[in-house]
């Protein structure tokens, strides 16, 4: 996976682990609480209308108080994505205080895989 600002580029069909951490306005770590959920949602952009259609959602539920959450995209989790289409993603945090957007929708690019066996 390649990260450029908030733009993510991923090889189609590969597995990835995305580490999410939060900091407050002073730059200090913010802890997730037990039971908080962090979501990564991928949507396809309709080329004609610009409308977004959610096609994948990956999440992790925190089992302890920590300042990091890992979202795992399993091998094959992006198998139906095409390198010829435009996608967006966002990352949201759902806590007892409500849902907050961590990363507003940004580009999610897929590049073709070269090796398809092994």
C-alpha positions in Angstrom: 0.0 0.0 0.0 1.2 3.5 -0.8 0.0 6.5 1.2 0.3 10.0 -0.2 -1.4 12.4 2.2 -4.8 10.8 2.7 -4.8 9.1 -0.7 -4.4 5.3 -0.5 -3.1 3.1 -3.4 -3.4 -0.6 -3.1 -2.6 -3.6 -5.3 -5.8 -5.4 -6.3 -6.5 -8.6 -4.3 -3.6 -8.1 -1.8 -4.0 -8.1 1.9 -3.2 -4.9 3.9 -3.2 -3.8 7.5 -3.9 -0.1 8.1 -2.8 1.3 11.4 -5.1 4.1 12.7 -4.1 6.4 15.5 -5.5 9.7 16.8 -3.9 12.8 18.3 -5.6 15.7 20.0 -5.0 19.4 19.1 -1.8 19.4 21.3 -0.4 16.4 19.4 -1.0 14.0 22.3 -2.3 10.4 21.7 -6.1 9.9 22.1 -7.2 6.5 23.3 -9.9 4.4 21.8 -12.2 2.8 24.4 -13.2 -0.8 24.8 -15.9 -1.5 22.3 -15.2 1.4 20.0 -15.4 0.5 16.3 -13.3 1.9 13.5 -14.5 1.6 9.9 -12.9 1.9 6.6 -15.5 2.3 3.8 -14.7 2.2 0.1 -17.2 3.6 -2.4 -17.3 3.6 -6.2 -17.8 6.9 -8.0 -20.5 6.8 -10.7 -18.7 8.3 -13.8 -21.9 9.9 -15.1 -23.4 11.4 -11.9 -20.5 11.6 -9.5 -22.7 9.7 -6.9 -20.9 7.4 -4.4 -22.0 3.8 -3.9 -20.6 1.9 -0.9 -19.1 -1.4 -2.1 -16.9 -2.5 0.8 -16.7 -1.9 4.5 -14.0 -3.2 6.8 -14.0 -2.6 10.5 -12.3 -3.4 13.8 -13.8 -3.5 17.3 -11.4 -2.4 20.0 -10.9 -5.1 22.7 -8.9 -2.9 25.0 -8.1 0.8 25.7 -5.4 1.7 23.2 -4.3 4.6 21.0 -4.1 2.5 17.9 -6.6 0.5 15.8 -5.7 -1.8 12.9 -8.1 -2.3 10.1 -7.3 -5.5 8.1 -8.2 -5.9 4.5 -8.0 -9.7 3.8 -6.4 -11.1 0.6 -9.1 -11.1 -2.0 -11.0 -8.3 -0.1 -10.6 -6.0 -3.1 -10.9 -8.7 -5.8 -13.8 -7.1 -7.6 -12.3 -3.6 -7.7 -11.0 -2.4 -11.1 -7.9 -0.3 -11.9 -10.1 1.5 -14.4 -12.6 2.9 -12.0 -12.6 5.8 -9.5 -13.0 5.0 -5.7 -13.2 7.0 -2.5 -12.8 5.9 1.1 -13.3 7.3 4.5 -12.4 6.2 8.0 -14.8 6.7 10.8 -14.7 6.1 14.5 -17.8 5.0 16.4 -17.6 5.5 20.1 -20.0 5.9 23.0 -19.9 9.6 22.4 -21.0 9.1 18.8 -19.5 8.7 15.3 -16.7 10.9 14.2 -15.0 11.1 10.9 -11.2 10.6 11.2 -10.3 10.9 7.5 -12.9 12.5 5.3 -13.5 10.9 1.9 -10.3 10.7 -0.1 -9.0 8.9 -3.1 -8.6 5.1 -3.0 -6.7 3.8 -6.0 -6.4 0.3 -7.2 -3.5 -0.9 -9.3 -3.5 -4.2 -11.2 -1.7 -7.2 -9.6 1.2 -8.7 -11.6 1.6 -12.0 -9.9 -1.7 -13.9 -9.6 -0.4 -17.2 -8.2 1.3 -17.9 -4.9 
